[in-house]
Amino acid sequence: MKISFLIHTVYGIGGTIRTTLNLAEELADRHEVEIVSVFRHRDAPLFTIDPRITVVPLVDTRPKSPTCEKDHPDQLAPAACFPRAEARYKEYGRLTDERVRAHYARSDADVVIGTRPGLVAYVAQFAPEGAVLIGQEHMTYHHHKPALREEMRPHLEALDAFVTVSEGDAAVWREHMDLPGTRVLCIPNSVPEPVVAPSDRSGTTVVAAGRLSAEKQYDVLIRAFAKVVAVRPEWTLRIYGWGTEREKLRWCVETLGLHDSVLLMGPRSPIEPEWVKGAIAASTSRHESFGMTLVESMRCGVPMVSTDCDYGPREIIEDGEDGLLVPVGDADAVAAALLRLIDDEGLRHRMGEAALRNARRFDPSAVAERYADLFAELGAGVRTRVGAGARDGGARSGGGADGAVRAQAGHVQAGHVPQDVPPGGRDEDGFEPVADCVAREDGSLAVTLLSPPAAAPGYEGLRLVAVLQGREPVERAYPFRPDGTLTLPAGEDLPEGNWVCHVERSATGVRVPLAARSVDQRGALRPADRLGPGDGVRHLVPYRRPPHHLLELRSWVRAVHAEAGGIGLTDDHVTVTGRLVGPVDEPVEPPELVLRRYDSHEEVAVAGTWLPGRRFRVTLPWEELAGRRRREQDTWALWLRYAPDRAPVKVARLLDDVVAKADVFAYRTVRRHKRRPLLPLRRVVRAVRRRPQLMVELTLRHDGHNALYVRVTGA
């Protein structure tokens, strides 16, 4: 049987894409499966797609693509077959009408599944005659405007089945919309078993993930976490995802002074290696049709604190058993629930284990079985096929065979790199190595080849070759064992920098970049814990580099290092705390924070204080740098002079799992008046004359090597 999913785009990141891929992959065990992506806005999908699934993009919207069709005349013309009240109506046009119609005019699919309202309308109009038509509701009845619901009514009536992801929402649809010929039922989304080991819940991190949008109410979570760190300052919150609310959330973090405690991590795929870094998970959505992140965290053994919104959370979480439910929008209740799990380690572990057990009911095998039963009940694959023509609704869009040919021209077999994407992932024999990588607690790395199956015995003499990026490449080679595994020992001699991993075949000498299915970085979270007295820094962090998910290693090597810790910000000064690491004598003289202007020999030194455990604290008055501004932008690097007779070392944040700090650790900009003679009088005169004050902006940031610097600019 052939099953076709119609999706807005499979090249992005989000719950609908993820659950579609989960279901499609499971169905591919027994059926032919295709995913028709209306739009293709990037070269390669962010999610890894099973090579058994065929991906068919219809309209190319990649800005730099020679075949980009964003400005195609037909795409600029209004869509005739896409519901006008649909949220994405303006993204569709006559071209998308034609491409979808043309694709299904030539299709022999037995089942066609639409994944959002407008695409359900397309399925109702264009699917092959005799195919089983299914619409999926990934939102809720009440989420849609009345105008859209009425516009969708005739299309829903044309379906064989309309599937919601919660029982509560299915009941609302049945109550408010009479669809006598359409079966309305609930089948939940599926989440596979993670490829990483479950969380041990021993850390001090709360994890949240999802689209950064208003309905997710991350501002509620941030305000709640402010109450948490007031009593448990060692805990941190990591929020993964992207979206339109990012800057608003950044402002919320900065306003509450939580820059050291709440980190906006950006998107990650796969997300499971991030969930398992957490001891607790959190979700504060206003509404959740299902709640993929809830199940994902539970499958990783992490207990979830979630708002009790309509409808998914209360159908997923057993309150008090495998997680906690709290009222929507109540920051105090969220904080109380988090503190309950933080303070009761036994409860946290019991709930995590229960979450692990209870979430198995959402395994793709169980969910796919329910879909298979539905297909059979609706007669999929046994209906009389009239031919490969579109339904009556499709005839209105015009076109013909030419449109079908154009639709098929963008066909991509998932798992293979399109010709317009830089190859670098396979050799001429089709050898495409894929591996998992795990950072262990002792600092070593374990690499396991997954693809091709039995790669090591099938290709004799396989080696992992790590190449240091730079003007003069440096290499290190490590042989794979016969079972396809290898270990990079802790403290391995890998000079500082970025290392790109390849697999080399000894028979041919050909090297192929190594793709990573998943990278478990938990062993890189707290490398400071394994540093002995006098040890320098030798820290290795594996990571996946987009867009082709290649395995790379970031090596940090410092004989003596000043590790940045907490940052205290006020309008008058910044206080930097940290720890001195390395084989140095017990400090005698007070430490000095040395600020060096880029492209200059100018220095500013500010004395600080030593704290127990070779920790330091230095307070820098902003006025010190504001008054020294000479150019449109000045940049000052932060160094620590730990002894009068020793060269200073850069102050940087290296000892964790975050490879690039600049977009994660962000600090608010401080505005100061430009220092000049008679400044108070000048300010009064400018105010009387209603002229803007001359201001200077100072911002603390991390550079590309994660060292701290201050940028000084005119406001």
Disulfide bonds with the S-S distance in Angstrom:
none
